């Protein structure tokens, strides 16, 4: 995680981060793959779920 600065969300200043996310496929699969993705994500105390 890399802190890149602050942004305003819903009238509140929150820290913004750059995160490089990766993972492996489950062990029971025939092969394993590395999955990579980079995201800009605000650093919040909690992330509300949208149930729709």
PQR file with spaces between the fields and no chain letter, atoms N, CA, C, O and H, PARSE charges and radii, in Angstrom:
ATOM       1  N    UNK     1       0.845   -1.157    0.000 -0.4000 1.5000
ATOM       2  CA   UNK     1       0.000    0.000    0.000 -0.0000 2.0000
ATOM       3  C    UNK     1       0.903    1.237    0.000  0.5500 1.7000
ATOM       4  O    UNK     1       1.883    1.312    0.741 -0.5500 1.4000
ATOM       5  N    UNK     2       0.546    2.199   -0.848 -0.4000 1.5000
ATOM       6  CA   UNK     2       1.311    3.436   -0.961 -0.0000 2.0000
ATOM       7  C    UNK     2       0.362    4.608   -0.786  0.5500 1.7000
ATOM       8  O    UNK     2      -0.615    4.740   -1.524 -0.5500 1.4000
ATOM       9  H    UNK     2      -0.250    2.139   -1.450  0.4000 1.0000
ATOM      10  N    UNK     3       0.647    5.457    0.189 -0.4000 1.5000
ATOM      11  CA   UNK     3      -0.164    6.654    0.416 -0.0000 2.0000
ATOM      12  C    UNK     3       0.160    7.663   -0.673  0.5500 1.7000
ATOM      13  O    UNK     3       1.327    7.990   -0.889 -0.5500 1.4000
ATOM      14  H    UNK     3       1.440    5.350    0.789  0.4000 1.0000
ATOM      15  N    UNK     4      -0.875    8.166   -1.370 -0.4000 1.5000
ATOM      16  CA   UNK     4      -0.624    9.107   -2.468 -0.0000 2.0000
ATOM      17  C    UNK     4      -1.196   10.494   -2.225  0.5500 1.7000
ATOM      18  O    UNK     4      -0.978   11.393   -3.037 -0.5500 1.4000
ATOM      19  H    UNK     4      -1.823    7.900   -1.194  0.4000 1.0000
ATOM      20  N    UNK     5      -1.923   10.694   -1.131 -0.4000 1.5000
ATOM      21  CA   UNK     5      -2.468   12.014   -0.820 -0.0000 2.0000
ATOM      22  C    UNK     5      -3.883   11.909   -0.281  0.5500 1.7000
ATOM      23  O    UNK     5      -4.358   10.824    0.055 -0.5500 1.4000
ATOM      24  H    UNK     5      -2.101    9.963   -0.472  0.4000 1.0000
ATOM      25  N    UNK     6      -4.546   13.050   -0.205 -0.4000 1.5000
ATOM      26  CA   UNK     6      -5.915   13.100    0.303 -0.0000 2.0000
ATOM      27  C    UNK     6      -6.884   13.422   -0.818  0.5500 1.7000
ATOM      28  O    UNK     6      -6.507   14.008   -1.833 -0.5500 1.4000
ATOM      29  H    UNK     6      -4.160   13.931   -0.478  0.4000 1.0000
ATOM      30  N    UNK     7      -8.143   13.031   -0.623 -0.4000 1.5000
ATOM      31  CA   UNK     7      -9.221   13.356   -1.551 -0.0000 2.0000
ATOM      32  C    UNK     7     -10.468   13.651   -0.731  0.5500 1.7000
ATOM      33  O    UNK     7     -10.527   13.327    0.455 -0.5500 1.4000
ATOM      34  H    UNK     7      -8.449   12.555    0.201  0.4000 1.0000
ATOM      35  N    UNK     8     -11.449   14.257   -1.352 -0.4000 1.5000
ATOM      36  CA   UNK     8     -12.703   14.563   -0.669 -0.0000 2.0000
ATOM      37  C    UNK     8     -13.793   13.615   -1.150  0.5500 1.7000
ATOM      38  O    UNK     8     -14.048   13.498   -2.348 -0.5500 1.4000
ATOM      39  H    UNK     8     -11.401   14.521   -2.316  0.4000 1.0000
ATOM      40  N    UNK     9     -14.435   12.939   -0.194 -0.4000 1.5000
ATOM      41  CA   UNK     9     -15.542   12.028   -0.496 -0.0000 2.0000
ATOM      42  C    UNK     9     -16.705   12.386    0.411  0.5500 1.7000
ATOM      43  O    UNK     9     -16.565   12.395    1.633 -0.5500 1.4000
ATOM      44  H    UNK     9     -14.228   13.034    0.779  0.4000 1.0000
ATOM      45  N    UNK    10     -17.854   12.683   -0.183 -0.4000 1.5000
ATOM      46  CA   UNK    10     -19.050   13.039    0.588 -0.0000 2.0000
ATOM      47  C    UNK    10     -18.772   14.167    1.577  0.5500 1.7000
ATOM      48  O    UNK    10     -19.267   14.143    2.704 -0.5500 1.4000
ATOM      49  H    UNK    10     -17.968   12.676   -1.176  0.4000 1.0000
ATOM      50  N    UNK    11     -17.982   15.156    1.158 -0.4000 1.5000
ATOM      51  CA   UNK    11     -17.682   16.308    1.996 -0.0000 2.0000
ATOM      52  C    UNK    11     -16.663   16.066    3.089  0.5500 1.7000
ATOM      53  O    UNK    11     -16.456   16.936    3.935 -0.5500 1.4000
ATOM      54  H    UNK    11     -17.580   15.175    0.243  0.4000 1.0000
ATOM      55  N    UNK    12     -16.019   14.903    3.096 -0.4000 1.5000
ATOM      56  CA   UNK    12     -15.039   14.559    4.120 -0.0000 2.0000
ATOM      57  C    UNK    12     -13.700   14.263    3.463  0.5500 1.7000
ATOM      58  O    UNK    12     -13.652   13.576    2.442 -0.5500 1.4000
ATOM      59  H    UNK    12     -16.187   14.197    2.408  0.4000 1.0000
ATOM      60  N    UNK    13     -12.607   14.772    4.036 -0.4000 1.5000
ATOM      61  CA   UNK    13     -11.267   14.517    3.508 -0.0000 2.0000
ATOM      62  C    UNK    13     -10.798   13.151    3.997  0.5500 1.7000
ATOM      63  O    UNK    13     -10.795   12.885    5.199 -0.5500 1.4000
ATOM      64  H    UNK    13     -12.646   15.330    4.865  0.4000 1.0000
ATOM      65  N    UNK    14     -10.401   12.280    3.060 -0.4000 1.5000
ATOM      66  CA   UNK    14      -9.931   10.934    3.396 -0.0000 2.0000
ATOM      67  C    UNK    14      -8.610   10.665    2.680  0.5500 1.7000
ATOM      68  O    UNK    14      -8.375   11.217    1.606 -0.5500 1.4000
ATOM      69  H    UNK    14     -10.404   12.496    2.083  0.4000 1.0000
ATOM      70  N    UNK    15      -7.735    9.819    3.260 -0.4000 1.5000
ATOM      71  CA   UNK    15      -6.488    9.460    2.586 -0.0000 2.0000
ATOM      72  C    UNK    15      -6.750    8.533    1.403  0.5500 1.7000
ATOM      73  O    UNK    15      -7.637    7.682    1.460 -0.5500 1.4000
ATOM      74  H    UNK    15      -7.927    9.371    4.133  0.4000 1.0000
ATOM      75  N    UNK    16      -5.978    8.702    0.336 -0.4000 1.5000
ATOM      76  CA   UNK    16      -6.085    7.858   -0.854 -0.0000 2.0000
ATOM      77  C    UNK    16      -4.820    7.013   -0.949  0.5500 1.7000
ATOM      78  O    UNK    16      -3.718    7.504   -0.704 -0.5500 1.4000
ATOM      79  H    UNK    16      -5.258    9.394    0.290  0.4000 1.0000
ATOM      80  N    UNK    17      -4.987    5.727   -1.308 -0.4000 1.5000
ATOM      81  CA   UNK    17      -3.851    4.814   -1.408 -0.0000 2.0000
ATOM      82  C    UNK    17      -3.821    4.140   -2.774  0.5500 1.7000
ATOM      83  O    UNK    17      -4.842    4.020   -3.451 -0.5500 1.4000
ATOM      84  H    UNK    17      -5.883    5.328   -1.507  0.4000 1.0000
ATOM      85  N    UNK    18      -2.631    3.704   -3.161 -0.4000 1.5000
ATOM      86  CA   UNK    18      -2.427    2.878   -4.353 -0.0000 2.0000
ATOM      87  C    UNK    18      -2.077    1.497   -3.828  0.5500 1.7000
ATOM      88  O    UNK    18      -1.149    1.358   -3.031 -0.5500 1.4000
ATOM      89  H    UNK    18      -1.801    3.801   -2.612  0.4000 1.0000
ATOM      90  N    UNK    19      -2.813    0.460   -4.267 -0.4000 1.5000
ATOM      91  CA   UNK    19      -2.566   -0.889   -3.772 -0.0000 2.0000
ATOM      92  C    UNK    19      -2.410   -1.861   -4.931  0.5500 1.7000
ATOM      93  O    UNK    19      -3.186   -1.841   -5.886 -0.5500 1.4000
ATOM      94  H    UNK    19      -3.566    0.573   -4.914  0.4000 1.0000
ATOM      95  N    UNK    20      -1.400   -2.707   -4.833 -0.4000 1.5000
ATOM      96  CA   UNK    20      -1.163   -3.760   -5.805 -0.0000 2.0000
ATOM      97  C    UNK    20      -1.669   -5.055   -5.177  0.5500 1.7000
ATOM      98  O    UNK    20      -1.085   -5.546   -4.211 -0.5500 1.4000
ATOM      99  H    UNK    20      -0.769   -2.724   -4.057  0.4000 1.0000
ATOM     100  N    UNK    21      -2.747   -5.606   -5.718 -0.4000 1.5000
ATOM     101  CA   UNK    21      -3.430   -6.762   -5.136 -0.0000 2.0000
ATOM     102  C    UNK    21      -3.147   -7.999   -5.988  0.5500 1.7000
ATOM     103  O    UNK    21      -3.202   -7.930   -7.215 -0.5500 1.4000
ATOM     104  H    UNK    21      -3.222   -5.207   -6.502  0.4000 1.0000
ATOM     105  N    UNK    22      -2.846   -9.125   -5.348 -0.4000 1.5000
ATOM     106  CA   UNK    22      -2.618  -10.363   -6.093 -0.0000 2.0000
ATOM     107  C    UNK    22      -3.113  -11.543   -5.262  0.5500 1.7000
ATOM     108  O    UNK    22      -3.375  -11.405   -4.068 -0.5500 1.4000
ATOM     109  H    UNK    22      -2.801   -9.181   -4.350  0.4000 1.0000
ATOM     110  N    UNK    23      -3.238  -12.691   -5.898 -0.4000 1.5000
ATOM     111  CA   UNK    23      -3.665  -13.893   -5.194 -0.0000 2.0000
ATOM     112  C    UNK    23      -3.414  -15.131   -6.032  0.5500 1.7000
ATOM     113  O    UNK    23      -3.082  -15.037   -7.214 -0.5500 1.4000
ATOM     114  H    UNK    23      -3.025  -12.803   -6.869  0.4000 1.0000
ATOM     115  N    UNK    24      -3.574  -16.287   -5.419 -0.4000 1.5000
ATOM     116  CA   UNK    24      -3.382  -17.568   -6.099 -0.0000 2.0000
ATOM     117  C    UNK    24      -4.711  -18.294   -6.200  0.5500 1.7000
ATOM     118  O    UNK    24      -5.593  -18.113   -5.360 -0.5500 1.4000
ATOM     119  H    UNK    24      -3.843  -16.363   -4.459  0.4000 1.0000
ATOM     120  N    UNK    25      -4.849  -19.111   -7.226 -0.4000 1.5000
ATOM     121  CA   UNK    25      -6.055  -19.940   -7.356 -0.0000 2.0000
ATOM     122  C    UNK    25      -6.053  -20.997   -6.261  0.5500 1.7000
ATOM     123  O    UNK    25      -5.000  -21.278   -5.689 -0.5500 1.4000
ATOM     124  H    UNK    25      -4.133  -19.258   -7.908  0.4000 1.0000
ATOM     125  N    UNK    26      -7.200  -21.587   -5.954 -0.4000 1.5000
ATOM     126  CA   UNK    26      -7.285  -22.612   -4.905 -0.0000 2.0000
ATOM     127  C    UNK    26      -6.397  -23.821   -5.193  0.5500 1.7000
ATOM     128  O    UNK    26      -6.075  -24.101   -6.347 -0.5500 1.4000
ATOM     129  H    UNK    26      -8.055  -21.358   -6.418  0.4000 1.0000
ATOM     130  N    UNK    27      -6.006  -24.532   -4.138 -0.4000 1.5000
ATOM     131  CA   UNK    27      -5.138  -25.709   -4.263 -0.0000 2.0000
ATOM     132  C    UNK    27      -5.774  -26.829   -5.071  0.5500 1.7000
ATOM     133  O    UNK    27      -5.060  -27.558   -5.759 -0.5500 1.4000
ATOM     134  H    UNK    27      -6.268  -24.304   -3.200  0.4000 1.0000
ATOM     135  N    UNK    28      -7.093  -26.993   -5.012 -0.4000 1.5000
ATOM     136  CA   UNK    28      -7.739  -28.111   -5.698 -0.0000 2.0000
ATOM     137  C    UNK    28      -7.837  -27.906   -7.215  0.5500 1.7000
ATOM     138  O    UNK    28      -8.251  -28.820   -7.927 -0.5500 1.4000
ATOM     139  H    UNK    28      -7.673  -26.401   -4.452  0.4000 1.0000
ATOM     140  N    UNK    29      -7.470  -26.739   -7.714 -0.4000 1.5000
ATOM     141  CA   UNK    29      -7.488  -26.501   -9.163 -0.0000 2.0000
ATOM     142  C    UNK    29      -6.328  -27.253   -9.824  0.5500 1.7000
ATOM     143  O    UNK    29      -5.341  -27.574   -9.161 -0.5500 1.4000
ATOM     144  H    UNK    29      -7.134  -25.996   -7.135  0.4000 1.0000
ATOM     145  N    UNK    30      -6.441  -27.531  -11.111 -0.4000 1.5000
ATOM     146  CA   UNK    30      -5.392  -28.249  -11.837 -0.0000 2.0000
ATOM     147  C    UNK    30      -4.135  -27.416  -12.017  0.5500 1.7000
ATOM     148  O    UNK    30      -3.049  -27.964  -12.207 -0.5500 1.4000
ATOM     149  H    UNK    30      -7.243  -27.270  -11.649  0.4000 1.0000
ATOM     150  N    UNK    31      -4.269  -26.116  -11.959 -0.4000 1.5000
ATOM     151  CA   UNK    31      -3.101  -25.249  -12.111 -0.0000 2.0000
ATOM     152  C    UNK    31      -3.228  -24.064  -11.172  0.5500 1.7000
ATOM     153  O    UNK    31      -4.301  -23.789  -10.636 -0.5500 1.4000
ATOM     154  H    UNK    31      -5.151  -25.671  -11.805  0.4000 1.0000
ATOM     155  N    UNK    32      -2.130  -23.377  -10.984 -0.4000 1.5000
ATOM     156  CA   UNK    32      -2.124  -22.181  -10.147 -0.0000 2.0000
ATOM     157  C    UNK    32      -1.732  -20.993  -11.009  0.5500 1.7000
ATOM     158  O    UNK    32      -0.862  -21.096  -11.874 -0.5500 1.4000
ATOM     159  H    UNK    32      -1.258  -23.601  -11.420  0.4000 1.0000
ATOM     160  N    UNK    33      -2.366  -19.898  -10.769 -0.4000 1.5000
ATOM     161  CA   UNK    33      -2.060  -18.682  -11.511 -0.0000 2.0000
ATOM     162  C    UNK    33      -1.917  -17.517  -10.545  0.5500 1.7000
ATOM     163  O    UNK    33      -2.592  -17.457   -9.517 -0.5500 1.4000
ATOM     164  H    UNK    33      -3.073  -19.815  -10.066  0.4000 1.0000
ATOM     165  N    UNK    34      -1.050  -16.615  -10.881 -0.4000 1.5000
ATOM     166  CA   UNK    34      -0.932  -15.386  -10.110 -0.0000 2.0000
ATOM     167  C    UNK    34      -1.837  -14.354  -10.756  0.5500 1.7000
ATOM     168  O    UNK    34      -1.757  -14.108  -11.960 -0.5500 1.4000
ATOM     169  H    UNK    34      -0.502  -16.663  -11.715  0.4000 1.0000
ATOM     170  N    UNK    35      -2.692  -13.757   -9.955 -0.4000 1.5000
ATOM     171  CA   UNK    35      -3.642  -12.773  -10.442 -0.0000 2.0000
ATOM     172  C    UNK    35      -3.207  -11.423   -9.890  0.5500 1.7000
ATOM     173  O    UNK    35      -3.071  -11.277   -8.675 -0.5500 1.4000
ATOM     174  H    UNK    35      -2.757  -13.957   -8.977  0.4000 1.0000
ATOM     175  N    UNK    36      -2.988  -10.449  -10.733 -0.4000 1.5000
ATOM     176  CA   UNK    36      -2.546   -9.145  -10.265 -0.0000 2.0000
ATOM     177  C    UNK    36      -3.465   -8.035  -10.714  0.5500 1.7000
ATOM     178  O    UNK    36      -4.034   -8.082  -11.805 -0.5500 1.4000
ATOM     179  H    UNK    36      -3.097  -10.567  -11.720  0.4000 1.0000
ATOM     180  N    UNK    37      -3.605   -7.036   -9.865 -0.4000 1.5000
ATOM     181  CA   UNK    37      -4.428   -5.889  -10.187 -0.0000 2.0000
ATOM     182  C    UNK    37      -3.956   -4.721   -9.333  0.5500 1.7000
ATOM     183  O    UNK    37      -3.575   -4.912   -8.178 -0.5500 1.4000
ATOM     184  H    UNK    37      -3.142   -6.997   -8.979  0.4000 1.0000
ATOM     185  N    UNK    38      -3.976   -3.534   -9.880 -0.4000 1.5000
ATOM     186  CA   UNK    38      -3.629   -2.338   -9.133 -0.0000 2.0000
ATOM     187  C    UNK    38      -4.860   -1.450   -9.038  0.5500 1.7000
ATOM     188  O    UNK    38      -5.598   -1.289  -10.010 -0.5500 1.4000
ATOM     189  H    UNK    38      -4.285   -3.379  -10.819  0.4000 1.0000
ATOM     190  N    UNK    39      -5.078   -0.870   -7.851 -0.4000 1.5000
ATOM     191  CA   UNK    39      -6.252   -0.025   -7.638 -0.0000 2.0000
ATOM     192  C    UNK    39      -5.878    1.213   -6.835  0.5500 1.7000
ATOM     193  O    UNK    39      -4.944    1.192   -6.033 -0.5500 1.4000
ATOM     194  H    UNK    39      -4.478   -1.000   -7.062  0.4000 1.0000
ATOM     195  N    UNK    40      -6.619    2.289   -7.061 -0.4000 1.5000
ATOM     196  CA   UNK    40      -6.587    3.457   -6.193 -0.0000 2.0000
ATOM     197  C    UNK    40      -7.779    3.311   -5.264  0.5500 1.7000
ATOM     198  O    UNK    40      -8.917    3.221   -5.724 -0.5500 1.4000
ATOM     199  H    UNK    40      -7.378    2.307   -7.712  0.4000 1.0000
ATOM     200  N    UNK    41      -7.528    3.287   -3.959 -0.4000 1.5000
ATOM     201  CA   UNK    41      -8.570    2.977   -2.997 -0.0000 2.0000
ATOM     202  C    UNK    41      -8.502    3.957   -1.831  0.5500 1.7000
ATOM     203  O    UNK    41      -7.426    4.172   -1.274 -0.5500 1.4000
ATOM     204  H    UNK    41      -6.603    3.361   -3.585  0.4000 1.0000
ATOM     205  N    UNK    42      -9.647    4.565   -1.447 -0.4000 1.5000
ATOM     206  CA   UNK    42      -9.627    5.419   -0.263 -0.0000 2.0000
ATOM     207  C    UNK    42      -9.455    4.562    0.990  0.5500 1.7000
ATOM     208  O    UNK    42      -9.967    3.445    1.063 -0.5500 1.4000
ATOM     209  H    UNK    42     -10.521    4.390   -1.899  0.4000 1.0000
ATOM     210  N    UNK    43      -8.743    5.085    1.954 -0.4000 1.5000
ATOM     211  CA   UNK    43      -8.507    4.361    3.201 -0.0000 2.0000
ATOM     212  C    UNK    43      -9.574    4.796    4.202  0.5500 1.7000
ATOM     213  O    UNK    43      -9.483    5.872    4.793 -0.5500 1.4000
ATOM     214  H    UNK    43      -8.327    5.993    1.894  0.4000 1.0000
ATOM     215  N    UNK    44     -10.585    3.949    4.386 -0.4000 1.5000
ATOM     216  CA   UNK    44     -11.723    4.255    5.247 -0.0000 2.0000
ATOM     217  C    UNK    44     -11.716    3.370    6.486  0.5500 1.7000
ATOM     218  O    UNK    44     -11.073    2.320    6.497 -0.5500 1.4000
ATOM     219  H    UNK    44     -10.659    3.075    3.906  0.4000 1.0000
ATOM     220  N    UNK    45     -12.427    3.789    7.528 -0.4000 1.5000
ATOM     221  CA   UNK    45     -12.546    2.954    8.739 -0.0000 2.0000
ATOM     222  C    UNK    45     -13.365    1.717    8.453  0.5500 1.7000
ATOM     223  O    UNK    45     -13.081    0.650    8.997 -0.5500 1.4000
ATOM     224  H    UNK    45     -12.948    4.642    7.519  0.4000 1.0000
ATOM     225  N    UNK    46     -14.394    1.840    7.595 -0.4000 1.5000
ATOM     226  CA   UNK    46     -15.185    0.695    7.157 -0.0000 2.0000
ATOM     227  C    UNK    46     -15.682    0.981    5.750  0.5500 1.7000
ATOM     228  O    UNK    46     -15.780    2.139    5.342 -0.5500 1.4000
ATOM     229  H    UNK    46     -14.624    2.707    7.153  0.4000 1.0000
ATOM     230  N    UNK    47     -15.994   -0.062    5.017 -0.4000 1.5000
ATOM     231  CA   UNK    47     -16.476    0.050    3.644 -0.0000 2.0000
ATOM     232  C    UNK    47     -17.919   -0.448    3.616  0.5500 1.7000
ATOM     233  O    UNK    47     -18.164   -1.647    3.745 -0.5500 1.4000
ATOM     234  H    UNK    47     -15.915   -1.003    5.348  0.4000 1.0000
ATOM     235  N    UNK    48     -18.883    0.473    3.448 -0.4000 1.5000
ATOM     236  CA   UNK    48     -20.292    0.071    3.475 -0.0000 2.0000
ATOM     237  C    UNK    48     -20.639   -0.843    2.304  0.5500 1.7000
ATOM     238  O    UNK    48     -20.116   -0.687    1.201 -0.5500 1.4000
ATOM     239  H    UNK    48     -18.684    1.448    3.343  0.4000 1.0000
ATOM     240  N    UNK    49     -21.525   -1.797    2.563 -0.4000 1.5000
ATOM     241  CA   UNK    49     -21.995   -2.700    1.515 -0.0000 2.0000
ATOM     242  C    UNK    49     -23.268   -2.141    0.908  0.5500 1.7000
ATOM     243  O    UNK    49     -24.121   -1.602    1.613 -0.5500 1.4000
ATOM     244  H    UNK    49     -21.950   -1.924    3.459  0.4000 1.0000
ATOM     245  N    UNK    50     -23.388   -2.272   -0.390 -0.4000 1.5000
ATOM     246  CA   UNK    50     -24.606   -1.861   -1.075 -0.0000 2.0000
ATOM     247  C    UNK    50     -25.380   -3.132   -1.391  0.5500 1.7000
ATOM     248  O    UNK    50     -24.991   -3.898   -2.272 -0.5500 1.4000
ATOM     249  H    UNK    50     -22.695   -2.709   -0.963  0.4000 1.0000
ATOM     250  N    UNK    51     -26.463   -3.355   -0.680 -0.4000 1.5000
ATOM     251  CA   UNK    51     -27.266   -4.561   -0.869 -0.0000 2.0000
ATOM     252  C    UNK    51     -28.390   -4.251   -1.842  0.5500 1.7000
ATOM     253  O    UNK    51     -29.408   -3.670   -1.465 -0.5500 1.4000
ATOM     254  H    UNK    51     -26.780   -2.733    0.036  0.4000 1.0000
ATOM     255  N    UNK    52     -28.201   -4.641   -3.086 -0.4000 1.5000
ATOM     256  CA   UNK    52     -29.249   -4.383   -4.083 -0.0000 2.0000
ATOM     257  C    UNK    52     -29.545   -5.620   -4.886  0.5500 1.7000
ATOM     258  O    UNK    52     -30.399   -5.592   -5.771 -0.5500 1.4000
ATOM     259  H    UNK    52     -27.374   -5.113   -3.392  0.4000 1.0000
